[in-house]
Amino acid sequence: MIQINEQNNMVTSNTRSPTLFDALIPLVTMVILLAFSVYFFGADSSGGANQIAMFIASGVAILVAMKNGHHWKALEHAIANGVSVTVNAILILLMVGAVIGTWIVSGTVPTMIYYGLKLIDPGAFYVTTCIVCALASLSIGSSWSVIGTIGLGLFGVATTFGLSPEITAGAIISGAYFGDKMSPLSDTTNLSPAVAGTDLFTHIRHMTWTTFPAIGISLVIYTLLGLGIEVSAATDDIDKKLLLLETNFNVGLHLLLPVVIVIVLAVMKFPALPAMMISALAGIIIALIFQQDILLVFAATENLSDIAVMLKGVWVALFNGYVASTSDADMNELLSRGGMSSILNTIWLVLSAMMFASIMDHAGFLQRMIRGVMALATDTGGLIVATVCTCIGVNIVAADQYIAIVLPARIYRIEYKKMGLAPQNLSRTLEDAGTVTSPLVPWNTCGAFIYGVLGISAFAYAPYCFFNLFCPIISCIYGILNFKVTRLDEEDNDVQPKLVSA
């Protein structure tokens, strides 16, 4: 029974619990439509086709929910609540678009590419990229910040070298999510032990058993992928690229100030949105001081003074990105990006996914599907495998890593206690499957963010996110073998964590 107040545009209704068939109808519809979307549009499916698939699947979910007695006003309210939790992510996405535009026009990204070409050995590029992103993310606790800043610059270096963009994106994401997963500054690293009922540092220590093997294997694979690599850009061609960057931009270490600002503010635990705003402002100031010639060409307008043209240029970079006009077509494609408008398709995807997830949650479809998985959790291995599958499934259906952590924690916490398992087993599994698999789903908020920043779909880079793929596999193997699974009676009673409610 749902009690709803009419003054809040809601109604009172009697609802029926969904059957498994009810729950699967919209999910199967979504999977089929997304498969057709990828078949018809390939890597461009996130440009609108996936969104339409999610909207149609949402419509099917609404019809099934109404069949079970849910009134439209209640469903509408659930959708509004679901979408509202993404507002902060949407604002960050918009600011990332603005940051990319200003970082290019200020010369920050060209400088990162310039020094990357001069300093990084192409044969060790993939493994170096993973390590750099891992260290940066570990220090600031934010995968999004690393991917949108350092990762973007490294992606540009790979493009100039002629290296695989898919493998490069995989190395960036693997490193960024290793640091995000292990850093005490990370929101998911703090959220997981909180909802599981353990403390932060017990959780981090327990994660090392699955996380370090996963990143170790990943680094070996990235090293092997780089061995004997033949860089398509010859030495003289790279020299031409360097000269091209020097000719078209003022290049220098001082132009990396916006990157330093982001890292320093993140270490200081400054909120992400204002930190990105400050970094964008720094990019604007640097562009106005050091890249005046670029701005005058980029925003050339008759009857305007030079100062007005330059202000117009940074304004355009903020909302519509920068369009490069060098003599090299590849360099133009690489540096023509950014702006808030470039993120709108990503935001459309996030809203579509959250609409579907909100209906599935409100109508009880998610919970009904998870009950079927819980029936398989008859021992320690089955329980951990069920948790992993649930986290991945929620990432796919609910399209948000936080839901993929909190919802399984609420469902399985008591089951872990019943089996005598310490809560850090649950918190570790939540991170092994909920946090790291989120960027592998194209319509998940994390996958959508990466597509908006790097311009490459999760369908393309997911096979090369080795760390993200190995973490849930290793977690399942440990559970099945009952290896490094701590039991409640193995803990010191003086330090045994107290179970808390989610």
One Martini backbone bead per residue (centre of mass of N, CA, C, O) as a GRO file, in nm:
protein
  502
    1MET     BB    1   0.097   0.036   0.023
    2ILE     BB    2   0.034   0.374  -0.084
    3GLN     BB    3   0.089   0.690   0.062
    4ILE     BB    4  -0.060   0.984  -0.087
    5ASN     BB    5  -0.044   1.324  -0.150
    6GLU     BB    6  -0.232   1.548  -0.333
    7GLN     BB    7  -0.066   1.812  -0.276
    8ASN     BB    8   0.188   1.639  -0.420
    9ASN     BB    9   0.078   1.501  -0.681
   10MET     BB   10  -0.069   1.249  -0.540
   11VAL     BB   11  -0.173   0.910  -0.480
   12THR     BB   12  -0.384   0.649  -0.392
   13SER     BB   13  -0.271   0.297  -0.377
   14ASN     BB   14  -0.296  -0.032  -0.494
   15THR     BB   15  -0.044  -0.281  -0.496
   16ARG     BB   16   0.144  -0.516  -0.675
   17SER     BB   17   0.354  -0.756  -0.684
   18PRO     BB   18   0.598  -0.848  -0.878
   19THR     BB   19   0.695  -1.043  -1.111
   20LEU     BB   20   0.950  -1.170  -1.285
   21PHE     BB   21   0.823  -1.102  -1.557
   22ASP     BB   22   0.772  -0.807  -1.504
   23ALA     BB   23   1.076  -0.730  -1.453
   24LEU     BB   24   1.186  -0.838  -1.741
   25ILE     BB   25   1.049  -0.680  -1.964
   26PRO     BB   26   1.206  -0.403  -1.955
   27LEU     BB   27   1.491  -0.524  -1.962
   28VAL     BB   28   1.474  -0.676  -2.231
   29THR     BB   29   1.396  -0.432  -2.396
   30MET     BB   30   1.656  -0.274  -2.347
   31VAL     BB   31   1.860  -0.478  -2.455
   32ILE     BB   32   1.750  -0.498  -2.743
   33LEU     BB   33   1.764  -0.193  -2.816
   34LEU     BB   34   2.069  -0.161  -2.761
   35ALA     BB   35   2.159  -0.364  -2.970
   36PHE     BB   36   2.040  -0.212  -3.212
   37SER     BB   37   2.189   0.051  -3.166
   38VAL     BB   38   2.474  -0.064  -3.212
   39TYR     BB   39   2.421  -0.190  -3.491
   40PHE     BB   40   2.337   0.082  -3.636
   41PHE     BB   41   2.561   0.306  -3.479
   42GLY     BB   42   2.766   0.218  -3.285
   43ALA     BB   43   2.971   0.452  -3.141
   44ASP     BB   44   2.710   0.662  -3.192
   45SER     BB   45   2.478   0.568  -2.988
   46SER     BB   46   2.522   0.807  -2.763
   47GLY     BB   47   2.389   1.042  -2.959
   48GLY     BB   48   2.062   0.898  -2.912
   49ALA     BB   49   1.986   0.595  -2.939
   50ASN     BB   50   2.006   0.508  -2.638
   51GLN     BB   51   1.797   0.708  -2.534
   52ILE     BB   52   1.555   0.589  -2.684
   53ALA     BB   53   1.573   0.310  -2.557
   54MET     BB   54   1.524   0.410  -2.264
   55PHE     BB   55   1.249   0.541  -2.313
   56ILE     BB   56   1.097   0.290  -2.411
   57ALA     BB   57   1.158   0.116  -2.161
   58SER     BB   58   1.014   0.310  -1.969
   59GLY     BB   59   0.735   0.277  -2.093
   60VAL     BB   60   0.712  -0.022  -2.029
   61ALA     BB   61   0.747   0.005  -1.721
   62ILE     BB   62   0.497   0.180  -1.679
   63LEU     BB   63   0.284  -0.021  -1.780
   64VAL     BB   64   0.348  -0.246  -1.575
   65ALA     BB   65   0.308  -0.075  -1.322
   66MET     BB   66   0.007   0.001  -1.380
   67LYS     BB   67  -0.092  -0.292  -1.379
   68ASN     BB   68   0.004  -0.302  -1.057
   69GLY     BB   69  -0.122   0.001  -0.948
   70HIS     BB   70   0.042   0.234  -1.050
   71HIS     BB   71   0.047   0.565  -1.052
   72TRP     BB   72   0.157   0.825  -1.230
   73LYS     BB   73   0.225   1.027  -1.002
   74ALA     BB   74   0.416   0.835  -0.854
   75LEU     BB   75   0.611   0.790  -1.090
   76GLU     BB   76   0.681   1.086  -1.136
   77HIS     BB   77   0.803   1.129  -0.857
   78ALA     BB   78   1.026   0.915  -0.886
   79ILE     BB   79   1.166   1.045  -1.127
   80ALA     BB   80   1.230   1.316  -0.995
   81ASN     BB   81   1.403   1.197  -0.767
   82GLY     BB   82   1.610   1.049  -0.944
   83VAL     BB   83   1.709   1.298  -1.107
   84SER     BB   84   1.797   1.482  -0.866
   85VAL     BB   85   2.064   1.312  -0.790
   86THR     BB   86   2.213   1.424  -1.074
   87VAL     BB   87   2.273   1.726  -1.058
   88ASN     BB   88   2.569   1.734  -0.974
   89ALA     BB   89   2.676   1.569  -1.215
   90ILE     BB   90   2.573   1.763  -1.435
   91LEU     BB   91   2.735   2.012  -1.345
   92ILE     BB   92   3.010   1.877  -1.378
   93LEU     BB   93   2.986   1.813  -1.675
   94LEU     BB   94   2.963   2.106  -1.771
   95MET     BB   95   3.238   2.194  -1.649
   96VAL     BB   96   3.412   2.004  -1.811
   97GLY     BB   97   3.349   2.129  -2.082
   98ALA     BB   98   3.463   2.408  -2.008
   99VAL     BB   99   3.749   2.318  -1.933
  100ILE     BB  100   3.835   2.203  -2.203
  101GLY     BB  101   3.805   2.464  -2.365
  102THR     BB  102   4.005   2.639  -2.187
  103TRP     BB  103   4.255   2.443  -2.197
  104ILE     BB  104   4.300   2.477  -2.499
  105VAL     BB  105   4.301   2.796  -2.538
  106SER     BB  106   4.540   2.822  -2.313
  107GLY     BB  107   4.750   2.558  -2.364
  108THR     BB  108   4.736   2.314  -2.168
  109VAL     BB  109   4.692   2.070  -2.352
  110PRO     BB  110   4.920   2.125  -2.557
  111THR     BB  111   5.140   2.103  -2.336
  112MET     BB  112   5.089   1.811  -2.254
  113ILE     BB  113   5.146   1.699  -2.535
  114TYR     BB  114   5.427   1.810  -2.579
  115TYR     BB  115   5.571   1.672  -2.329
  116GLY     BB  116   5.476   1.388  -2.392
  117LEU     BB  117   5.633   1.360  -2.664
  118LYS     BB  118   5.921   1.414  -2.527
  119LEU     BB  119   5.910   1.197  -2.264
  120ILE     BB  120   5.751   0.955  -2.383
  121ASP     BB  121   5.759   0.621  -2.433
  122PRO     BB  122   5.578   0.441  -2.650
  123GLY     BB  123   5.643   0.147  -2.534
  124ALA     BB  124   5.545   0.273  -2.225
  125PHE     BB  125   5.267   0.418  -2.235
  126TYR     BB  126   5.044   0.244  -2.105
  127VAL     BB  127   5.179   0.196  -1.828
  128THR     BB  128   5.232   0.493  -1.764
  129THR     BB  129   4.941   0.590  -1.770
  130CYS     BB  130   4.837   0.411  -1.540
  131ILE     BB  131   5.031   0.513  -1.318
  132VAL     BB  132   4.971   0.815  -1.326
  133CYS     BB  133   4.663   0.788  -1.268
  134ALA     BB  134   4.691   0.634  -1.002
  135LEU     BB  135   4.851   0.846  -0.840
  136ALA     BB  136   4.656   1.082  -0.877
  137SER     BB  137   4.401   0.941  -0.759
  138LEU     BB  138   4.523   0.864  -0.483
  139SER     BB  139   4.574   1.170  -0.395
  140ILE     BB  140   4.251   1.276  -0.460
  141GLY     BB  141   3.998   1.065  -0.506
  142SER     BB  142   3.946   1.116  -0.840
  143SER     BB  143   3.857   0.995  -1.144
  144TRP     BB  144   3.727   1.231  -1.297
  145SER     BB  145   3.957   1.439  -1.268
  146VAL     BB  146   4.175   1.268  -1.408
  147ILE     BB  147   4.035   1.213  -1.679
  148GLY     BB  148   3.968   1.531  -1.740
  149THR     BB  149   4.289   1.591  -1.740
  150ILE     BB  150   4.533   1.395  -1.762
  151GLY     BB  151   4.386   1.198  -1.952
  152LEU     BB  152   4.344   1.394  -2.187
  153GLY     BB  153   4.644   1.443  -2.246
  154LEU     BB  154   4.723   1.143  -2.297
  155PHE     BB  155   4.524   1.101  -2.529
  156GLY     BB  156   4.666   1.306  -2.714
  157VAL     BB  157   4.935   1.161  -2.732
  158ALA     BB  158   4.832   0.896  -2.857
  159THR     BB  159   4.716   1.023  -3.113
  160THR     BB  160   4.989   1.137  -3.216
  161PHE     BB  161   5.136   0.851  -3.216
  162GLY     BB  162   4.912   0.628  -3.309
  163LEU     BB  163   4.763   0.503  -3.086
  164SER     BB  164   4.539   0.336  -2.908
  165PRO     BB  165   4.246   0.463  -2.782
  166GLU     BB  166   4.134   0.217  -2.628
  167ILE     BB  167   4.382   0.144  -2.456
  168THR     BB  168   4.424   0.421  -2.333
  169ALA     BB  169   4.152   0.442  -2.192
  170GLY     BB  170   4.194   0.186  -2.021
  171ALA     BB  171   4.445   0.293  -1.866
  172ILE     BB  172   4.318   0.542  -1.745
  173ILE     BB  173   4.082   0.398  -1.594
  174SER     BB  174   4.241   0.196  -1.429
  175GLY     BB  175   4.408   0.402  -1.271
  176ALA     BB  176   4.178   0.584  -1.162
  177TYR     BB  177   4.022   0.343  -1.010
  178PHE     BB  178   4.239   0.261  -0.822
  179GLY     BB  179   4.264   0.529  -0.666
  180ASP     BB  180   3.964   0.558  -0.593
  181LYS     BB  181   3.948   0.283  -0.430
  182MET     BB  182   4.214   0.349  -0.221
  183SER     BB  183   4.130   0.626  -0.135
  184PRO     BB  184   4.040   0.813   0.152
  185LEU     BB  185   3.909   1.054  -0.041
  186SER     BB  186   3.694   0.881  -0.145
  187ASP     BB  187   3.358   0.837  -0.166
  188THR     BB  188   3.336   0.524  -0.210
  189THR     BB  189   3.541   0.448   0.019
  190ASN     BB  190   3.338   0.566   0.238
  191LEU     BB  191   3.062   0.438   0.167
  192SER     BB  192   3.101   0.129   0.186
  193PRO     BB  193   3.165   0.099   0.497
  194ALA     BB  194   2.913   0.248   0.598
  195VAL     BB  195   2.693   0.039   0.472
  196ALA     BB  196   2.840  -0.228   0.595
  197GLY     BB  197   2.990  -0.179   0.895
  198THR     BB  198   3.274  -0.031   0.878
  199ASP     BB  199   3.591   0.083   0.852
  200LEU     BB  200   3.802   0.241   0.646
  201PHE     BB  201   4.086   0.090   0.703
  202THR     BB  202   3.978  -0.193   0.696
  203HIS     BB  203   3.876  -0.174   0.408
  204ILE     BB  204   4.146  -0.109   0.266
  205ARG     BB  205   4.306  -0.355   0.361
  206HIS     BB  206   4.109  -0.568   0.236
  207MET     BB  207   4.141  -0.464  -0.069
  208THR     BB  208   4.438  -0.544  -0.136
  209TRP     BB  209   4.384  -0.849  -0.216
  210THR     BB  210   4.238  -0.754  -0.497
  211THR     BB  211   4.371  -0.492  -0.613
  212PHE     BB  212   4.677  -0.563  -0.659
  213PRO     BB  213   4.644  -0.798  -0.854
  214ALA     BB  214   4.484  -0.638  -1.068
  215ILE     BB  215   4.701  -0.415  -1.125
  216GLY     BB  216   4.937  -0.605  -1.186
  217ILE     BB  217   4.817  -0.746  -1.432
  218SER     BB  218   4.763  -0.488  -1.594
  219LEU     BB  219   5.061  -0.388  -1.617
  220VAL     BB  220   5.161  -0.631  -1.774
  221ILE     BB  221   4.974  -0.599  -2.019
  222TYR     BB  222   5.059  -0.309  -2.096
  223THR     BB  223   5.353  -0.385  -2.143
  224LEU     BB  224   5.305  -0.598  -2.367
  225LEU     BB  225   5.151  -0.401  -2.563
  226GLY     BB  226   5.428  -0.216  -2.593
  227LEU     BB  227   5.591  -0.421  -2.719
  228GLY     BB  228   5.719  -0.344  -3.023
  229ILE     BB  229   5.604  -0.084  -3.096
  230GLU     BB  230   5.463   0.090  -3.379
  231VAL     BB  231   5.495   0.406  -3.461
  232SER     BB  232   5.328   0.588  -3.697
  233ALA     BB  233   5.491   0.823  -3.592
  234ALA     BB  234   5.754   0.956  -3.688
  235THR     BB  235   6.007   1.147  -3.590
  236ASP     BB  236   5.957   1.377  -3.796
  237ASP     BB  237   5.654   1.397  -3.732
  238ILE     BB  238   5.682   1.474  -3.435
  239ASP     BB  239   5.841   1.731  -3.490
  240LYS     BB  240   5.606   1.863  -3.640
  241LYS     BB  241   5.411   1.865  -3.404
  242LEU     BB  242   5.579   2.038  -3.217
  243LEU     BB  243   5.598   2.280  -3.409
  244LEU     BB  244   5.294   2.323  -3.433
  245LEU     BB  245   5.247   2.388  -3.134
  246GLU     BB  246   5.450   2.628  -3.119
  247THR     BB  247   5.310   2.799  -3.346
  248ASN     BB  248   4.996   2.798  -3.224
  249PHE     BB  249   5.132   2.801  -2.934
  250ASN     BB  250   5.197   2.883  -2.613
  251VAL     BB  251   5.456   2.704  -2.459
  252GLY     BB  252   5.443   2.595  -2.105
  253LEU     BB  253   5.453   2.523  -1.770
  254HIS     BB  254   5.264   2.763  -1.679
  255LEU     BB  255   5.005   2.627  -1.831
  256LEU     BB  256   4.961   2.407  -1.579
  257LEU     BB  257   4.802   2.552  -1.352
  258PRO     BB  258   4.510   2.424  -1.372
  259VAL     BB  259   4.608   2.144  -1.281
  260VAL     BB  260   4.721   2.222  -1.006
  261ILE     BB  261   4.459   2.333  -0.892
  262VAL     BB  262   4.293   2.073  -0.894
  263ILE     BB  263   4.482   1.903  -0.714
  264VAL     BB  264   4.494   2.087  -0.466
  265LEU     BB  265   4.186   2.102  -0.413
  266ALA     BB  266   4.146   1.798  -0.380
  267VAL     BB  267   4.338   1.759  -0.138
  268MET     BB  268   4.156   1.981   0.024
  269LYS     BB  269   3.852   1.891  -0.027
  270PHE     BB  270   3.730   2.031  -0.254
  271PRO     BB  271   3.477   2.080  -0.430
  272ALA     BB  272   3.434   1.996  -0.754
  273LEU     BB  273   3.278   2.230  -0.884
  274PRO     BB  274   3.444   2.479  -0.784
  275ALA     BB  275   3.715   2.367  -0.884
  276MET     BB  276   3.641   2.374  -1.187
  277MET     BB  277   3.576   2.674  -1.199
  278ILE     BB  278   3.858   2.776  -1.119
  279SER     BB  279   4.006   2.636  -1.351
  280ALA     BB  280   3.856   2.781  -1.579
  281LEU     BB  281   3.939   3.066  -1.492
  282ALA     BB  282   4.241   3.017  -1.529
  283GLY     BB  283   4.218   2.960  -1.833
  284ILE     BB  284   4.112   3.237  -1.913
  285ILE     BB  285   4.347   3.410  -1.811
  286ILE     BB  286   4.570   3.271  -1.973
  287ALA     BB  287   4.451   3.323  -2.252
  288LEU     BB  288   4.452   3.644  -2.227
  289ILE     BB  289   4.770   3.651  -2.190
  290PHE     BB  290   4.908   3.398  -2.388
  291GLN     BB  291   4.651   3.369  -2.633
  292GLN     BB  292   4.572   3.614  -2.822
  293ASP     BB  293   4.606   3.520  -3.117
  294ILE     BB  294   4.407   3.288  -3.105
  295LEU     BB  295   4.154   3.453  -3.028
  296LEU     BB  296   4.156   3.645  -3.276
  297VAL     BB  297   4.107   3.411  -3.478
  298PHE     BB  298   3.871   3.247  -3.352
  299ALA     BB  299   3.688   3.543  -3.296
  300ALA     BB  300   3.663   3.691  -3.552
  301THR     BB  301   3.537   4.040  -3.562
  302GLU     BB  302   3.379   4.289  -3.676
  303ASN     BB  303   3.364   4.586  -3.493
  304LEU     BB  304   3.584   4.482  -3.285
  305SER     BB  305   3.779   4.474  -3.043
  306ASP     BB  306   4.032   4.290  -2.921
  307ILE     BB  307   3.912   4.249  -2.641
  308ALA     BB  308   3.632   4.153  -2.736
  309VAL     BB  309   3.729   3.911  -2.899
  310MET     BB  310   3.863   3.757  -2.663
  311LEU     BB  311   3.610   3.735  -2.489
  312LYS     BB  312   3.450   3.578  -2.700
  313GLY     BB  313   3.639   3.334  -2.717
  314VAL     BB  314   3.606   3.229  -2.422
  315TRP     BB  315   3.303   3.207  -2.437
  316VAL     BB  316   3.290   2.993  -2.660
  317ALA     BB  317   3.466   2.781  -2.513
  318LEU     BB  318   3.260   2.732  -2.284
  319PHE     BB  319   2.995   2.649  -2.474
  320ASN     BB  320   3.157   2.531  -2.768
  321GLY     BB  321   3.446   2.543  -2.777
  322TYR     BB  322   3.726   2.449  -2.970
  323VAL     BB  323   3.864   2.545  -3.300
  324ALA     BB  324   4.095   2.427  -3.492
  325SER     BB  325   4.353   2.591  -3.744
  326THR     BB  326   4.559   2.412  -3.861
  327SER     BB  327   4.766   2.223  -4.096
  328ASP     BB  328   4.648   1.975  -3.923
  329ALA     BB  329   4.395   1.751  -3.916
  330ASP     BB  330   4.455   1.582  -3.660
  331MET     BB  331   4.497   1.822  -3.469
  332ASN     BB  332   4.218   1.946  -3.508
  333GLU     BB  333   4.056   1.705  -3.398
  334LEU     BB  334   4.189   1.698  -3.115
  335LEU     BB  335   4.138   2.033  -3.048
  336SER     BB  336   3.821   1.998  -3.123
  337ARG     BB  337   3.674   2.082  -2.820
  338GLY     BB  338   3.430   2.123  -2.596
  339GLY     BB  339   3.204   2.246  -2.401
  340MET     BB  340   2.884   2.230  -2.287
  341SER     BB  341   2.746   2.123  -2.552
  342SER     BB  342   2.916   1.845  -2.560
  343ILE     BB  343   2.737   1.727  -2.296
  344LEU     BB  344   2.431   1.692  -2.366
  345ASN     BB  345   2.419   1.392  -2.448
  346THR     BB  346   2.510   1.288  -2.173
  347ILE     BB  347   2.275   1.405  -2.010
  348TRP     BB  348   2.055   1.260  -2.165
  349LEU     BB  349   2.152   0.979  -2.079
  350VAL     BB  350   2.125   1.011  -1.775
  351LEU     BB  351   1.822   1.079  -1.769
  352SER     BB  352   1.724   0.819  -1.906
  353ALA     BB  353   1.845   0.618  -1.702
  354MET     BB  354   1.704   0.736  -1.443
  355MET     BB  355   1.420   0.689  -1.533
  356PHE     BB  356   1.436   0.382  -1.549
  357ALA     BB  357   1.543   0.327  -1.259
  358SER     BB  358   1.309   0.458  -1.099
  359ILE     BB  359   1.087   0.269  -1.195
  360MET     BB  360   1.219  -0.002  -1.114
  361ASP     BB  361   1.228   0.071  -0.811
  362HIS     BB  362   0.934   0.162  -0.743
  363ALA     BB  363   0.799  -0.117  -0.865
  364GLY     BB  364   1.008  -0.362  -0.770
  365PHE     BB  365   1.196  -0.491  -0.993
  366LEU     BB  366   1.475  -0.504  -0.866
  367GLN     BB  367   1.405  -0.671  -0.613
  368ARG     BB  368   1.293  -0.917  -0.767
  369MET     BB  369   1.557  -0.996  -0.914
  370ILE     BB  370   1.738  -1.024  -0.657
  371ARG     BB  371   1.591  -1.260  -0.520
  372GLY     BB  372   1.694  -1.470  -0.724
  373VAL     BB  373   1.994  -1.440  -0.647
  374MET     BB  374   1.974  -1.506  -0.336
  375ALA     BB  375   1.902  -1.813  -0.373
  376LEU     BB  376   2.221  -1.880  -0.444
  377ALA     BB  377   2.311  -1.794  -0.140
  378THR     BB  378   2.439  -2.073   0.046
  379ASP     BB  379   2.731  -1.953   0.058
  380THR     BB  380   3.006  -1.773   0.050
  381GLY     BB  381   3.051  -1.782  -0.255
  382GLY     BB  382   2.755  -1.723  -0.338
  383LEU     BB  383   2.733  -1.448  -0.194
  384ILE     BB  384   2.961  -1.297  -0.344
  385VAL     BB  385   2.861  -1.351  -0.630
  386ALA     BB  386   2.584  -1.219  -0.588
  387THR     BB  387   2.696  -0.937  -0.524
  388VAL     BB  388   2.842  -0.891  -0.787
  389CYS     BB  389   2.597  -0.928  -0.976
  390THR     BB  390   2.427  -0.703  -0.849
  391CYS     BB  391   2.613  -0.463  -0.897
  392ILE     BB  392   2.625  -0.492  -1.203
  393GLY     BB  393   2.318  -0.485  -1.253
  394VAL     BB  394   2.271  -0.201  -1.129
  395ASN     BB  395   2.462  -0.052  -1.320
  396ILE     BB  396   2.283  -0.120  -1.568
  397VAL     BB  397   1.993  -0.032  -1.464
  398ALA     BB  398   2.059   0.233  -1.272
  399ALA     BB  399   2.322   0.400  -1.368
  400ASP     BB  400   2.474   0.391  -1.067
  401GLN     BB  401   2.724   0.355  -0.832
  402TYR     BB  402   2.573   0.425  -0.566
  403ILE     BB  403   2.343   0.224  -0.601
  404ALA     BB  404   2.549  -0.023  -0.641
  405ILE     BB  405   2.615   0.002  -0.325
  406VAL     BB  406   2.360   0.049  -0.145
  407LEU     BB  407   2.155  -0.170  -0.228
  408PRO     BB  408   2.325  -0.430  -0.172
  409ALA     BB  409   2.384  -0.360   0.124
  410ARG     BB  410   2.088  -0.375   0.221
  411ILE     BB  411   2.042  -0.675   0.129
  412TYR     BB  412   2.328  -0.833   0.241
  413ARG     BB  413   2.414  -0.767   0.533
  414ILE     BB  414   2.257  -0.986   0.690
  415GLU     BB  415   2.373  -1.232   0.540
  416TYR     BB  416   2.664  -1.198   0.640
  417LYS     BB  417   2.593  -1.228   0.939
  418LYS     BB  418   2.463  -1.511   0.925
  419MET     BB  419   2.752  -1.633   0.806
  420GLY     BB  420   2.988  -1.488   0.975
  421LEU     BB  421   3.067  -1.221   0.825
  422ALA     BB  422   3.254  -0.967   0.783
  423PRO     BB  423   3.189  -0.646   0.664
  424GLN     BB  424   3.451  -0.618   0.478
  425ASN     BB  425   3.353  -0.814   0.262
  426LEU     BB  426   3.128  -0.634   0.154
  427SER     BB  427   3.283  -0.370   0.098
  428ARG     BB  428   3.478  -0.496  -0.105
  429THR     BB  429   3.266  -0.602  -0.308
  430LEU     BB  430   3.138  -0.330  -0.376
  431GLU     BB  431   3.401  -0.222  -0.510
  432ASP     BB  432   3.473  -0.460  -0.707
  433ALA     BB  433   3.173  -0.407  -0.857
  434GLY     BB  434   3.046  -0.116  -0.827
  435THR     BB  435   3.274   0.087  -0.894
  436VAL     BB  436   3.452  -0.046  -1.146
  437THR     BB  437   3.192  -0.108  -1.351
  438SER     BB  438   3.062   0.169  -1.428
  439PRO     BB  439   3.247   0.249  -1.692
  440LEU     BB  440   3.135  -0.011  -1.870
  441VAL     BB  441   2.867   0.157  -1.893
  442PRO     BB  442   2.743   0.374  -2.120
  443TRP     BB  443   2.475   0.478  -1.933
  444ASN     BB  444   2.636   0.541  -1.716
  445THR     BB  445   2.759   0.806  -1.557
  446CYS     BB  446   3.057   0.720  -1.607
  447GLY     BB  447   3.043   0.641  -1.907
  448ALA     BB  448   2.929   0.915  -2.000
  449PHE     BB  449   3.161   1.091  -1.905
  450ILE     BB  450   3.387   0.964  -2.075
  451TYR     BB  451   3.258   1.021  -2.347
  452GLY     BB  452   3.254   1.335  -2.311
  453VAL     BB  453   3.573   1.359  -2.284
  454LEU     BB  454   3.704   1.135  -2.501
  455GLY     BB  455   3.501   1.022  -2.731
  456ILE     BB  456   3.454   0.720  -2.611
  457SER     BB  457   3.316   0.422  -2.593
  458ALA     BB  458   3.261   0.154  -2.386
  459PHE     BB  459   3.255  -0.058  -2.614
  460ALA     BB  460   3.563   0.003  -2.685
  461TYR     BB  461   3.725   0.016  -2.389
  462ALA     BB  462   3.641  -0.220  -2.194
  463PRO     BB  463   3.848  -0.456  -2.285
  464TYR     BB  464   4.097  -0.251  -2.155
  465CYS     BB  465   3.985  -0.262  -1.848
  466PHE     BB  466   4.149  -0.464  -1.656
  467PHE     BB  467   4.097  -0.380  -1.366
  468ASN     BB  468   3.779  -0.375  -1.388
  469LEU     BB  469   3.766  -0.685  -1.469
  470PHE     BB  470   3.936  -0.833  -1.236
  471CYS     BB  471   3.809  -0.761  -0.965
  472PRO     BB  472   3.543  -0.937  -0.972
  473ILE     BB  473   3.688  -1.204  -1.032
  474ILE     BB  474   3.868  -1.219  -0.779
  475SER     BB  475   3.638  -1.200  -0.576
  476CYS     BB  476   3.502  -1.466  -0.658
  477ILE     BB  477   3.744  -1.655  -0.611
  478TYR     BB  478   3.777  -1.598  -0.311
  479GLY     BB  479   3.494  -1.694  -0.231
  480ILE     BB  480   3.508  -1.987  -0.337
  481LEU     BB  481   3.793  -2.042  -0.173
  482ASN     BB  482   3.798  -1.888   0.101
  483PHE     BB  483   3.990  -1.630   0.050
  484LYS     BB  484   4.025  -1.371   0.244
  485VAL     BB  485   3.784  -1.439   0.456
  486THR     BB  486   3.635  -1.278   0.711
  487ARG     BB  487   3.541  -1.356   1.031
  488LEU     BB  488   3.393  -1.266   1.316
  489ASP     BB  489   3.566  -1.478   1.504
  490GLU     BB  490   3.855  -1.341   1.394
  491GLU     BB  491   3.808  -1.098   1.552
  492ASP     BB  492   3.867  -0.849   1.754
  493ASN     BB  493   3.654  -0.746   1.996
  494ASP     BB  494   3.777  -0.449   2.027
  495VAL     BB  495   3.754  -0.398   1.683
  496GLN     BB  496   3.482  -0.469   1.617
  497PRO     BB  497   3.253  -0.378   1.411
  498LYS     BB  498   2.964  -0.199   1.384
  499LEU     BB  499   2.657  -0.228   1.283
  500VAL     BB  500   2.493  -0.033   1.039
  501SER     BB  501   2.281   0.168   0.897
  502ALA     BB  502   2.203   0.296   0.573
   0.00000   0.00000   0.00000
